[in-house]
Amino acid sequence: MTGRTRHILNAGAAIWGIVGLSGVLTFAIYRLGRISLLAVAEDWHFWHWVTLMANLIFMAYAEGYRGFQQRFSPRSAARVFYLYQHGGLVKGFLAPLFCAGYFAASRRILRVVWGGTGAIVVFILLAQQIEQPWRGIIDGGVVVGLSWGLLSLWVILLRTFLAGHCQQSPDVPGYP
């Protein structure tokens, strides 16, 4: 395989990784946003509004800032940049999963990603049992966190590619 062909495949893998990862986040924002908007049709009391504001602030900080901006987004951007530089058939084909950290990562990251996914699934199953407007209040906070996360992912990715290097390790075995 020529250097130019490899570069094109690596660039395609990186694009597939970020587009796939962004698509999953965008779909979740869309779905949960619709559920949140349904809550507006319900009768709201003062405590609903207070809970909504507290949840929005908490989720912006906990999920958006701490979870995404400080942890997930820098690592995912580094993994997209790694694909751009090194690619690989399996990593390229499964690029969104690779960029999220589902494989080819340290044990700690694998535990965090797979454990976090399990926790999210349990949380979704529990949240589906909650009546409106409380479900919309909870989902509204998640939408804020995911939106912050998607934006931070793209900002950090842009900074990474403009700088030409990662600020964080991509956490790929055998890579510094």
N, C-alpha and C positions, 0 to 999 in steps of 0.2 A: 504494500500500500504506500502511495506517495505521501510526502509531507503535507501537500496541499489537500489531498483527500482526507487525511487524518484530521487536519485542522477543521475542515468543513464538518466532518462527523462529530468532532468534539464541540464545535459551536452549536450544531444541531442538538446534541445531548444537553448542553447547558440551557438552550432555549426551551427544549421540552421540559426540563426540570423546573424552570421558573414558571413557565406557563401552566404546567400541570399542578404545581403547588399553589399558585395563585388562583387557579380555577377551583380547586377544592375549597379554599378559604372564601372566595367570592360566592360560591354556591351556598355555603353555610351562612354567610351574611345575608344573602337573599332570602333563604328559607326562614331563618330565625327572625329576620326583619319583618316578614309578612305576618308571622305569628305575633310579634310584638305589636304591630299595628292593629291587630284584631282586639287587643286589650283596650284600645281607646273607646270602643263601642260599649264597654261595660260601665257600670256606675262606679265612680272613683270617690274615695273619701280622702281626708287629709293624710291618714297613715299610708295610703297607697302612694301618694306623691312623695312623702318623706322616704319611704322604702325605695321607690324608684330612684330618687336622687342619690341616696346612699349607695345603692347597688351600682349605679352608673359610675360614680366616683371610685368605688372599690374595684370594680372590674377594669376600669381604665388603668388604675395603678397596678393591680395584681396580675391581670392577664395581659393587658396591653403593654405596659411599661416593663414590669419585672419579668413576665413570662416570655413575651415576644421580643421587645426591643433590646433587652439585656442578654437574653439567652438564645432563643430559637432563631431569630432573624440573623444575627451575626454568624452563627454556625451554618445556617442554611445558605447564606450568601457565600460563605467560604467554600461550601460543598459545590455550589453552582460554579464558582470560579475554578475549583479543582477539576470539575468535569470539562470546563473550557480548556484547561491546560493539559489534562491527562486522559480524559474520556474513558473509553473501555466499552466493549460490547454490552455486557450485562448491566453495568452502571448506566450506560447511555439509554438502553432500552427501558430500564426501570428508574429513569432519572428522577421523577417526582418523589418516589419512595426513597431513593438514595439521598436526595437533597433534604428530606425530612429527617433522615437519620435512622431509617428502619433496618439498614444493613450496612456492612463495611464501616463499623464505628466501634469505639471502645465499649467495653462491657457496661460501664457507667451510663453512657449515652443510650445504648440499647435498652438498658433497664428503664431509664427515664422515658424514652419514646414509647416503648411497648407498654409499660405500666401506665403512662399518661393516657395512651389510647384506650386501655381497658377502663380507666377511671372515667374518661369522657363517655364511653359507651354506657356505663352504669348510670352516670349523671343524666344522659339523654333519656334512658328508660325511666328513671325516676321523674324527671321533669315532665314527661308526657302524661303523667298521672295528675299533675297539678292543674287546677281550674284557673280560668281567667278571672281577674286581671293579673293574678300572681304569676302565672306562666309568662305572660307578656313582660312583666317587670323583670323576671329573671332573664328571659331571652334578650331583652333590651340591653342589659349589662353585657351579655355575651357578644352581642352585635358590636357594641362599643369596643370591647377588648379585641375581637377579631379584626375590626376595621383598623384599629391602631396597629395591630400586628401586621396586616397586609401592607399598610403604608410604610411601616418601619422596615419591612422586608425589602421593599423596592428602593427606599432611600439608602439603606445599607448596601444593597446590591449595586446601586449606581455609584456610590462612593468607592466600593471595592474595585469595580471595573475602571473607574476614572483614575484611581491611585495605582492600579496595576498590581496590587497585592492585597492579601487578606489581613484584617486586623485581628482575626481570631483563627485558630487552627481549624481546618476542616474535620479534624478528628477522624482521619482515615488511617487504619493500621499501616505501618511502614512509611508514613509520610510525616515529616516534622511538624 
